[in-house]
Amino acid sequence: MGQHIFEVLANLSLGRKPAAKPHKPRPGLFFLCSAFLFAAWFCLSNAPLAAAIESPRKASPVAPASVDSPAPPLIYCFHGEVHNPRMVVVDKSRQRVMVFRYKGKMALEYEFPAASGEQKGRKSASKDERTPEGVYFITHRYKDRKITIFGDRAMHLNYPNPSDALAGRKGDGIYIHGSNRRYKPRSTNGCLVMANPDIRKVEPLLWEQNTPVIVVERLALPTLPDRDKACE
């Protein structure tokens, strides 16, 4: 498979203060970023809180998709200036949520355990118990005063994104959320579940329609020469 190249083509400002409402960036910035992210992924990779999130009902077991092929490296390129130089990478094989921040070079800022869907492979249909793979953005978030089966907060991802729609992948209601109980790895209907203290640290760092959430089966990083060559 070819390499997955994700380019954030925007304005990067490491010293500026964020806008008064950082979770509502300029619309032009979002569309420019998302267009390049979605296009790169597609071309190179051939009410109350409880009611809004994934259905708690169990779906019938689904045969896992094949994930034996080597993972292509995740190549990231920053051009120009953005007010929030962060991206989130979800490694399903390790059941981890990682927050990276760009400070002249990409650095791991936080890493937390998480749980993804019971079935391996990329989500393609409703109730298949799989977590999507691709580049996503938060469209809105929910907060509750009490802890429910979804914790006290949840962030909705824009699955299916344009690449998913072109590929005919179905389903909806994919969130990053907390929980009111201890969870096991690969135990959800498709959402990403984190411990409540962990998601409270991550949630303020992610901006609607601005911070890319990149979900992969297995994270592979490129060599520096490969990255530099791809980003030229």
Backbone torsions as a table, in degrees:
resi	resn	phi	psi	omega
1	MET	NA	151.1	177.4
2	GLY	-73.6	167.2	179.8
3	GLN	-74.5	147.1	173.3
4	HIS	-90.0	120.7	-179.7
5	ILE	-115.4	123.4	179.1
6	PHE	-115.6	118.7	-179.3
7	GLU	-113.9	126.1	172.7
8	VAL	-96.4	101.4	-177.4
9	LEU	-98.5	95.4	-173.8
10	ALA	-159.5	-158.6	-179.0
11	ASN	-109.4	123.1	-176.7
12	LEU	-106.4	116.5	179.5
13	SER	-127.2	105.8	-175.7
14	LEU	-83.9	-17.4	-175.5
15	GLY	-106.6	-9.2	-177.0
16	ARG	-80.2	153.6	172.5
17	LYS	-77.3	145.4	178.6
18	PRO	-66.2	161.5	178.8
19	ALA	-62.9	164.7	-177.2
20	ALA	-57.9	-34.7	176.7
21	LYS	-122.4	81.1	-171.4
22	PRO	-63.7	-21.8	-178.9
23	HIS	-81.7	1.5	177.3
24	LYS	-126.9	75.7	-178.1
25	PRO	-69.8	172.6	177.9
26	ARG	-61.9	133.6	-177.3
27	PRO	-57.4	-37.7	-179.0
28	GLY	-61.5	-37.3	179.0
29	LEU	-62.5	-44.9	-179.6
30	PHE	-62.6	-48.3	-176.5
31	PHE	-64.6	-36.4	179.1
32	LEU	-66.8	-45.4	178.9
33	CYS	-63.0	-52.0	-173.2
34	SER	-65.1	-35.1	-179.4
35	ALA	-61.7	-44.7	-180.0
36	PHE	-70.8	-37.9	179.2
37	LEU	-64.9	-48.4	-179.2
38	PHE	-64.4	-42.9	-178.0
39	ALA	-64.3	-41.3	-179.5
40	ALA	-65.1	-44.2	-179.1
41	TRP	-63.0	-45.9	-175.2
42	PHE	-68.1	-44.4	-175.1
43	CYS	-72.4	-33.9	-173.4
44	LEU	-97.9	-7.7	-177.4
45	SER	-115.7	24.5	178.6
46	ASN	25.4	NA	NA
47	ALA	NA	176.6	-176.2
48	PRO	-88.4	162.1	-178.6
49	LEU	-59.2	-49.8	-174.6
50	ALA	-62.1	-34.0	-177.6
51	ALA	-77.3	-22.0	-173.1
52	ALA	-86.8	-21.2	-171.4
53	ILE	-97.9	-177.8	-173.5
54	GLU	-52.4	145.3	179.0
55	SER	-66.1	133.3	-179.2
56	PRO	-75.1	-7.9	-178.4
57	ARG	-69.6	143.3	179.5
58	LYS	-77.4	135.6	174.8
59	ALA	-93.7	163.7	178.1
60	SER	-65.9	146.4	-179.7
61	PRO	-57.2	140.7	179.7
62	VAL	-122.3	136.6	179.6
63	ALA	-62.7	131.9	-178.2
64	PRO	-66.9	146.7	176.9
65	ALA	-76.8	157.6	-179.5
66	SER	-71.6	129.6	178.2
67	VAL	-129.2	28.8	-175.6
68	ASP	-79.8	-19.9	-177.3
69	SER	-69.1	146.6	-179.5
70	PRO	-59.0	144.4	-179.8
71	ALA	-77.1	128.9	175.5
72	PRO	-70.4	150.5	-178.7
73	PRO	-70.1	146.8	175.5
74	LEU	-88.4	110.4	-178.6
75	ILE	-104.9	124.0	-176.7
76	TYR	-116.3	141.0	179.3
77	CYS	-136.2	129.9	175.1
78	PHE	-109.1	130.4	178.0
79	HIS	-129.6	126.9	177.5
80	GLY	83.7	-142.2	-173.3
81	GLU	-131.3	136.4	170.0
82	VAL	-132.6	150.0	-176.7
83	HIS	-77.6	-25.9	-179.2
84	ASN	-125.5	89.3	-174.0
85	PRO	-80.5	56.0	179.5
86	ARG	-121.9	154.9	168.3
87	MET	-144.7	152.8	-179.7
88	VAL	-110.7	133.3	175.9
89	VAL	-120.3	127.5	176.8
90	VAL	-106.0	118.0	177.7
91	ASP	-100.8	104.3	-176.4
92	LYS	-69.1	-31.8	-178.9
93	SER	-67.2	-32.2	179.3
94	ARG	-99.7	-6.4	-178.0
95	GLN	54.5	56.5	-177.6
96	ARG	-134.5	145.0	170.2
97	VAL	-110.9	123.1	-177.7
98	MET	-119.9	134.1	176.3
99	VAL	-106.8	118.1	177.2
100	PHE	-104.9	144.2	177.6
101	ARG	-129.2	137.0	-178.4
102	TYR	-93.3	117.9	175.3
103	LYS	-131.6	66.4	-173.1
104	GLY	83.7	-31.8	171.3
105	LYS	-147.4	159.4	-177.4
106	MET	-77.1	129.7	-179.5
107	ALA	-131.3	144.2	176.7
108	LEU	-76.8	118.7	-177.6
109	GLU	-93.8	-44.4	178.8
110	TYR	-142.4	151.4	171.6
111	GLU	-143.3	129.5	-177.4
112	PHE	-134.2	149.6	172.5
113	PRO	-70.0	154.7	179.8
114	ALA	-156.0	168.5	176.5
115	ALA	-122.7	135.4	175.6
116	SER	-111.5	-166.9	-175.4
117	GLY	-62.2	152.8	-179.5
118	GLU	-60.4	-36.7	-177.4
119	GLN	-95.4	141.2	177.3
120	LYS	-77.3	161.7	177.5
121	GLY	100.0	171.4	-176.6
122	ARG	-81.4	137.3	178.1
123	LYS	-62.1	135.9	179.0
124	SER	-136.8	-11.3	-177.9
125	ALA	-150.8	157.3	177.1
126	SER	-62.7	138.8	176.6
127	LYS	64.5	24.8	176.9
128	ASP	-89.0	2.6	176.2
129	GLU	60.4	29.3	177.3
130	ARG	-114.5	151.9	176.4
131	THR	-95.0	134.5	-179.4
132	PRO	-60.4	159.0	173.3
133	GLU	-127.5	130.9	-178.2
134	GLY	153.7	-161.9	179.3
135	VAL	-108.4	122.7	-174.9
136	TYR	-130.0	163.1	177.1
137	PHE	-132.1	152.0	176.7
138	ILE	-76.3	130.0	178.1
139	THR	-98.1	-35.1	176.4
140	HIS	-162.9	166.8	-178.9
141	ARG	-135.2	154.2	178.1
142	TYR	-119.8	144.9	172.7
143	LYS	-134.2	145.2	-178.6
144	ASP	-131.1	150.5	179.1
145	ARG	-77.4	-16.0	-179.4
146	LYS	-121.9	160.3	178.8
147	ILE	-85.7	123.3	178.0
148	THR	-116.5	-170.4	177.1
149	ILE	-65.2	-10.5	176.2
150	PHE	-109.0	21.0	-177.2
151	GLY	70.0	-150.8	178.7
152	ASP	-113.2	7.2	178.1
153	ARG	-159.4	154.2	-179.1
154	ALA	-153.8	146.6	179.0
155	MET	-122.6	123.9	-176.5
156	HIS	-85.8	131.4	177.4
157	LEU	-98.4	150.0	-174.4
158	ASN	-83.5	49.5	170.2
159	TYR	-87.7	135.0	-3.4
160	PRO	-77.5	134.3	176.0
161	ASN	-83.8	178.2	-177.9
162	PRO	-55.5	-37.5	178.2
163	SER	-65.3	-42.2	177.4
164	ASP	-62.2	-42.2	-178.7
165	ALA	-62.7	-41.6	178.9
166	LEU	-64.5	-33.3	-179.3
167	ALA	-84.7	-3.3	178.1
168	GLY	80.4	17.7	178.9
169	ARG	-78.6	136.3	-173.4
170	LYS	-113.4	177.0	178.0
171	GLY	105.5	170.4	178.2
172	ASP	-164.2	-170.6	176.8
173	GLY	69.1	41.3	178.8
174	ILE	-99.2	122.8	-175.9
175	TYR	-129.6	158.0	160.2
176	ILE	-101.3	118.8	-175.3
177	HIS	-147.0	170.7	178.0
178	GLY	-90.8	-160.7	-178.1
179	SER	-158.8	157.6	176.4
180	ASN	-99.7	11.2	-179.9
181	ARG	-146.0	164.2	174.8
182	ARG	-69.4	140.7	-176.5
183	TYR	-118.5	159.1	177.4
184	LYS	-105.7	155.4	174.5
185	PRO	-58.7	146.5	178.8
186	ARG	48.8	64.0	-174.3
187	SER	-134.0	10.6	-175.5
188	THR	-106.4	174.0	175.9
189	ASN	-84.0	0.8	-179.8
190	GLY	144.2	-22.4	177.7
191	CYS	-72.4	172.2	173.4
192	LEU	-108.2	121.2	-176.3
193	VAL	-109.3	134.1	177.1
194	MET	-126.4	159.3	173.1
195	ALA	-64.4	145.4	-175.6
196	ASN	-56.8	-44.7	178.0
197	PRO	-61.7	-33.1	-178.9
198	ASP	-72.0	-45.2	-178.1
199	ILE	-68.7	-25.9	175.8
200	ARG	-66.0	-29.0	176.9
201	LYS	-79.0	-35.9	-175.3
202	VAL	-80.2	-40.0	-171.8
203	GLU	-54.9	-42.9	-179.5
204	PRO	-67.8	-17.3	-177.2
205	LEU	-83.0	-15.8	-174.8
206	LEU	-101.5	128.6	-177.9
207	TRP	-105.9	138.3	177.3
208	GLU	-55.1	134.1	173.0
209	GLN	56.4	27.3	-176.4
210	ASN	-139.7	-45.7	-177.7
211	THR	-87.7	116.1	179.5
212	PRO	-70.2	136.0	173.5
213	VAL	-111.8	106.8	-174.1
214	ILE	-102.0	116.4	-177.8
215	VAL	-106.7	122.5	179.7
216	VAL	-130.3	157.6	175.4
217	GLU	-69.9	-43.3	-179.9
218	ARG	-145.9	124.5	-177.9
219	LEU	-78.0	125.7	173.5
220	ALA	-127.7	128.3	-178.6
221	LEU	-97.4	146.7	-178.9
222	PRO	-80.7	163.5	169.0
223	THR	-72.3	156.6	-179.4
224	LEU	-60.6	-42.5	176.6
225	PRO	-60.5	-40.5	179.4
226	ASP	-64.2	-42.0	179.8
227	ARG	-65.2	-45.6	-178.6
228	ASP	-62.5	-39.4	-180.0
229	LYS	-65.8	-41.8	-178.6
230	ALA	-68.9	-29.5	-175.2
231	CYS	-90.6	-5.3	179.7
232	GLU	-64.4	NA	NA
